[in-house]
Amino acid sequence: MTHLIKPEIQDDLLSRGYSRRQMMRTAMLFTGGAAAMLNISGEAAFAQAEDDAAPGGKMIRIGLNECWTGPMEPAQKAAAATFANANRYSPSGEAERLIKTIATVENVPEANVAVYPGSGGILSRTIVAYCSPTRGMVMADPSYNNVVRVAKYVKAPVALVPLSSDYRHDVKAMLAANPNAGMYYVVNPNNPTGTMTPMAEIEWLVDNKPAGSIVLIDEAYIHLSKGYPNNTAVHLVRAGKEVIIARTFSKIFGMAGARAGFLLAQPDVLKKIQLYEGDRPSVATVAACNASLTATDIIAARRKELMENKAMTIAFLTKRGLRVIGPSEGNMVMVDWKSKSNKEMIAIYKAQGVQIAADRWPIWPTVGRISIGNKADMEGFFNVSGKILT
């Protein structure tokens, strides 16, 4: 199995404390077996258990942070046109065109861009490339905890650092938790809280982290934030810093099921996480991504719709005396149910035909996450909540 890993990568893994047996386990992450076992593909890891039909009707699906609508019309047209020629691996250089579009939109050289089928692979590859039994991973708690399972699988120590009192990543506490970590993981806006960590604090972490480590900044929800595009960390890539910016097409672009994402980093970083050759989305998906990135009017309209529906949801919950954590810059809000655990509330809502987030954050047992859907979704949630929140 280890023959699948490039020789220079094998040498690097050995130097960071991996045994040859652990390298074989690592190879399995990207050859099917372990990947399926760990469910490293994002929110979809929880979709199977939560996708039951609603009793007596259609489930209101506001639990997986999916977009409330599908791929943009230009994306659908581009995908359909390309799929007609999907007998070819790359009929018209689709992947190369997408890389060029990303580089143009983000104002970085093409050498700083790599495309993957979803952002889950980006996260797991980065853990393998930078973490090890001797160099751990540090992240906020609560945050996007799929990465914990991958880190534990490769025997990398994991430090979970509580968010600050105003729900930022506590970057100084993160560095103190493991001053020699291989990876510091920052989700901005954070999932599940939707809160932003100020850029000055992220820059401090980048400037003070140990040499040879990486700061992975997960910007899955950045297009949904009101400060976009002035609040991204892409300038750190332009400045040559040791960072990775991870993006996905699963959120504002409405392509969660299509599986597409990209990362921005220095060329040597891209080479380091390329454990294997080739790992791209389908040509139809790539064409849809390419058409989506420049649909600025649609992006702005979707952001506006999200903000309106989110404000309506927050007003509804606070009027009923529930504490809503925030401010959220993503397509979700977290609410404190107070007297009931989130696990109980999941079952109660599901019985009424509403799917809210799985019970994933042990640090906050009475706090649940609600994804923001379209107006009809949220009104359906309000109607059900009127029966439950008495």
C-alpha positions in Angstrom: 0.0 0.0 0.0 2.8 2.4 0.8 4.0 2.2 -2.8 1.1 4.6 -3.6 2.8 7.3 -1.6 5.6 9.3 -3.4 9.1 8.4 -2.1 9.7 12.0 -0.9 6.4 11.9 1.0 7.4 8.6 2.6 10.7 10.2 3.8 8.8 13.2 5.2 6.3 10.9 7.1 9.1 8.9 8.6 10.9 12.1 9.7 7.7 13.2 11.6 7.4 10.0 13.6 5.2 7.8 11.3 6.0 4.1 11.4 5.7 2.1 8.1 2.5 0.5 9.4 1.1 4.0 10.1 2.0 5.0 6.6 0.0 2.1 5.3 -3.0 3.2 7.4 -2.5 6.7 5.9 -2.5 5.4 2.4 -5.9 3.7 3.1 -7.4 7.2 3.7 -7.2 7.9 0.0 -7.9 4.5 -1.4 -11.5 3.9 -0.3 -11.6 1.7 2.8 -10.6 4.0 5.5 -12.2 7.1 3.8 -15.5 5.3 3.8 -15.1 4.3 7.4 -14.2 7.8 8.6 -16.8 9.6 6.4 -14.4 12.5 5.7 -16.5 14.1 3.1 -18.1 16.9 5.2 -21.6 17.5 6.4 -22.6 14.6 4.1 -21.2 12.3 6.8 -24.4 12.9 8.8 -26.8 12.9 5.9 -27.5 9.2 5.8 -28.8 9.0 9.3 -30.8 12.2 9.1 -32.4 11.8 5.6 -35.4 9.7 6.7 -38.8 10.7 5.2 -40.9 12.9 7.5 -43.9 11.3 9.1 -46.8 12.1 6.7 -45.0 14.4 4.4 -41.8 16.1 3.2 -39.0 16.7 5.7 -37.9 20.3 6.3 -34.1 19.9 5.9 -32.4 22.6 8.0 -29.7 20.4 9.6 -26.8 20.1 7.2 -25.9 23.7 6.3 -26.9 23.0 2.7 -27.9 25.8 0.4 -31.7 26.3 0.3 -31.6 26.2 -3.5 -29.7 24.3 -6.2 -26.8 25.2 -8.5 -27.0 28.5 -10.2 -28.7 28.5 -13.7 -25.4 29.3 -15.5 -23.8 26.4 -13.6 -26.6 24.0 -14.6 -26.3 25.0 -18.3 -22.5 24.7 -18.2 -22.7 21.2 -16.6 -25.3 19.9 -19.0 -23.3 21.1 -22.0 -20.1 19.5 -20.7 -21.7 16.2 -19.7 -22.6 15.5 -23.3 -18.8 15.1 -23.8 -18.1 13.3 -20.6 -16.7 10.3 -22.5 -13.5 12.3 -22.5 -11.5 12.8 -19.3 -11.2 16.5 -20.0 -13.0 17.4 -23.3 -11.9 21.1 -23.3 -9.4 21.5 -20.5 -12.2 22.2 -17.9 -10.0 21.8 -14.8 -7.3 24.1 -16.2 -10.0 26.7 -17.0 -11.4 26.5 -13.5 -7.9 27.0 -12.0 -7.5 30.1 -14.2 -10.8 31.5 -13.1 -10.1 30.9 -9.4 -6.7 32.6 -9.8 -8.3 35.6 -11.5 -11.1 35.9 -9.0 -8.8 35.6 -6.0 -5.9 37.5 -7.5 -3.3 34.9 -7.0 -1.0 33.0 -9.5 -2.4 29.8 -10.9 0.5 28.0 -9.2 -1.2 28.8 -5.9 -4.4 26.9 -6.8 -5.5 23.3 -6.6 -8.9 21.8 -7.2 -10.4 18.8 -5.3 -13.7 16.9 -5.1 -15.0 18.7 -2.0 -13.1 20.3 0.8 -13.0 17.1 3.0 -10.1 15.7 1.0 -8.2 19.0 1.5 -8.6 18.8 5.2 -7.6 15.2 5.6 -4.6 15.5 3.2 -3.4 18.5 5.2 -3.6 16.6 8.5 -1.5 13.8 7.0 1.0 16.2 5.4 1.6 18.3 8.6 0.5 16.2 11.6 1.9 13.0 13.0 2.3 11.1 16.2 4.8 13.7 17.3 3.1 16.8 15.8 -0.5 17.3 16.7 -3.5 19.3 15.6 -5.1 22.3 17.4 -8.6 23.5 16.8 -11.4 25.5 18.4 -14.2 23.8 20.4 -16.9 23.8 19.1 -15.9 23.9 15.5 -15.9 21.6 12.4 -15.0 18.4 14.2 -14.9 16.0 11.2 -11.1 16.6 11.2 -10.7 15.1 14.7 -11.4 11.6 13.4 -8.8 11.9 10.7 -6.2 13.2 13.1 -6.9 10.4 15.6 -6.8 7.8 12.8 -3.2 8.8 12.0 -2.4 9.0 15.8 -1.9 12.7 15.8 -2.6 14.3 19.2 -5.6 16.6 19.2 -6.0 19.8 21.3 -9.5 21.2 21.6 -9.5 24.8 22.7 -12.8 26.5 23.8 -13.9 29.5 21.9 -13.5 32.8 23.6 -16.3 34.4 25.6 -17.4 36.2 22.4 -17.1 33.0 20.3 -13.8 33.8 18.5 -11.0 31.3 18.0 -8.8 32.0 21.0 -5.6 32.0 18.9 -3.2 32.6 21.9 -4.7 29.7 23.8 -4.5 27.6 20.7 -0.8 28.2 20.4 -0.3 27.6 24.1 -2.2 24.3 23.9 0.5 22.9 21.6 3.4 25.1 20.8 4.8 22.5 18.5 1.7 21.4 16.6 1.8 20.5 12.9 -1.5 22.2 12.1 -3.6 24.9 13.6 -7.2 24.8 12.2 -9.3 28.0 12.0 -12.8 27.9 10.5 -13.8 31.4 9.6 -16.8 31.9 9.7 -16.9 29.2 12.3 -19.1 26.1 12.0 -21.3 25.7 14.0 -21.5 29.2 15.4 -21.1 31.2 12.3 -18.9 33.7 14.2 -15.9 35.5 12.7 -12.4 35.6 14.2 -10.8 39.0 13.5 -8.1 38.9 10.8 -5.6 40.5 13.0 -5.8 37.6 15.4 -5.4 35.0 12.6 -2.4 37.0 11.3 -0.9 36.8 14.9 -1.2 33.1 14.9 0.4 32.8 11.4 3.3 35.0 12.6 3.8 33.2 15.9 3.3 29.5 15.0 6.2 27.1 15.0 8.3 26.8 11.9 7.3 24.1 9.5 3.7 24.0 10.7 0.6 25.2 8.8 -2.4 27.3 9.6 -5.4 25.9 7.7 -8.1 28.5 7.3 -11.4 27.0 6.3 -13.5 29.6 4.5 -16.4 27.3 3.5 -18.9 30.0 4.5 -17.0 33.1 3.5 -19.2 34.0 0.6 -22.2 34.1 2.9 -20.6 36.6 5.3 -21.6 40.3 5.1 -17.9 41.4 4.9 -17.1 39.4 1.8 -14.7 39.8 0.0 -12.9 42.1 2.3 -12.7 39.6 5.2 -10.9 36.7 3.6 -7.4 35.5 4.4 -6.3 35.2 0.8 -3.9 38.1 1.3 -1.8 35.8 3.4 -1.3 33.5 0.4 -0.3 36.5 -1.7 2.2 37.4 1.0 3.9 34.0 0.8 2.8 32.9 4.3 2.6 29.2 5.5 -1.2 29.0 5.2 -3.8 27.0 3.4 -7.1 28.6 2.4 -9.8 25.9 1.9 -13.0 26.7 0.0 -16.0 24.7 -1.1 -18.8 24.9 -3.6 -21.2 23.2 -1.2 -22.6 26.4 0.4 -23.6 29.6 -1.5 -23.1 27.9 -4.8 -25.6 25.1 -4.0 -23.5 22.2 -5.0 -23.1 20.1 -1.9 -24.0 16.8 -3.7 -21.7 17.7 -6.6 -18.5 17.6 -4.4 -16.2 20.3 -5.4 -13.7 22.5 -3.5 -10.3 24.2 -3.9 -7.4 25.4 -1.9 -5.0 28.3 -2.1 -1.5 28.0 -0.9 2.2 28.2 -1.8 3.4 25.8 -4.5 5.6 23.9 -2.1 2.6 23.5 0.2 0.5 22.2 -2.7 3.2 19.7 -3.5 3.4 18.6 0.1 -0.2 17.6 0.4 -0.3 15.9 -3.1 0.1 12.5 -1.6 -1.2 10.9 -4.8 -1.6 11.8 -8.4 -5.0 13.2 -9.6 -8.1 13.9 -7.5 -10.5 16.2 -9.3 -14.2 16.5 -9.5 -16.1 15.4 -12.7 -15.8 17.5 -15.8 -19.5 18.5 -15.5 -19.0 19.6 -11.9 -15.9 21.5 -12.8 -17.8 23.3 -15.6 -20.5 24.2 -13.1 -18.0 25.6 -10.7 -16.3 27.7 -13.3 -19.7 29.3 -14.3 -20.6 29.9 -10.7 -17.6 31.8 -9.5 -18.2 34.8 -11.8 -22.0 35.0 -11.2 -21.5 37.9 -8.9 -25.1 39.2 -9.1 -26.5 35.7 -8.1 -24.0 35.4 -5.3 -25.0 38.8 -3.9 -28.7 38.0 -4.2 -28.3 34.7 -2.4 -26.3 36.5 0.4 -29.2 39.0 0.7 -31.8 36.3 0.9 -29.8 34.4 3.6 -29.4 37.5 5.7 -33.2 38.3 5.6 -34.2 34.7 6.5 -31.5 34.5 9.2 -32.7 37.8 10.8 -36.3 36.5 10.7 -35.2 33.3 12.4 -33.1 35.0 15.1 -36.1 37.4 15.9 -38.4 34.4 16.2 -36.1 32.5 18.6 -35.2 35.5 20.8 -38.9 36.5 21.1 -39.4 33.1 22.7 -36.7 33.8 25.3 -34.1 31.5 23.8 -30.4 32.6 23.6 -29.0 32.7 20.1 -25.2 32.5 19.9 -23.6 35.0 17.5 -23.4 37.1 15.6 -23.5 34.4 12.9 -22.0 35.2 9.5 -22.8 31.8 8.1 -26.0 30.0 7.0 -26.7 28.7 10.4 -27.5 29.8 14.0 -26.9 28.1 17.3 -29.6 28.2 19.9 -29.6 27.2 23.6 -32.6 25.0 24.3 -32.0 25.6 28.1 -34.0 22.8 29.8 -33.5 20.1 27.1 -30.5 18.6 25.5 -29.9 19.1 21.8 -30.2 15.3 21.4 -33.7 15.5 22.8 -34.6 18.4 20.6 -33.4 16.6 17.5 -35.8 13.8 18.2 -38.7 16.1 19.0 -38.3 18.1 15.8 -37.8 15.1 13.7 -41.1 13.6 14.9 -42.7 16.8 13.6 -40.9 16.6 10.2 -38.0 19.0 10.8 -34.4 18.0 10.5 -32.0 20.0 12.7 -28.3 19.4 13.2 -27.0 16.1 14.5 -25.8 16.0 18.1 -22.1 16.8 17.5 -20.8 19.2 20.0 -20.3 17.7 23.5 -19.0 20.9 24.9 -22.4 22.5 24.6 -25.0 19.7 25.3 -28.0 22.0 25.3 -27.1 24.0 22.2 -28.3 23.1 18.7 -27.5 24.3 15.2 -30.3 25.3 12.8 -29.4 25.8 9.1 -31.1 28.7 7.4 -33.3 27.6 4.5 -35.6 29.5 2.2 -38.6 31.5 3.6 -40.9 28.5 3.3 -38.5 26.3 5.2 -38.1 28.8 8.0 -41.9 29.4 8.3 -42.4 25.7 8.5 -39.8 25.6 11.3 -41.7 28.4 13.0 -45.0 26.6 12.8 -43.5 23.4 14.3 -41.7 25.4 16.9 -44.9 27.0 18.0 -46.1 23.5 19.1 -42.8 22.6 20.7 -41.5 25.8 22.4 -44.3 26.4 24.8 
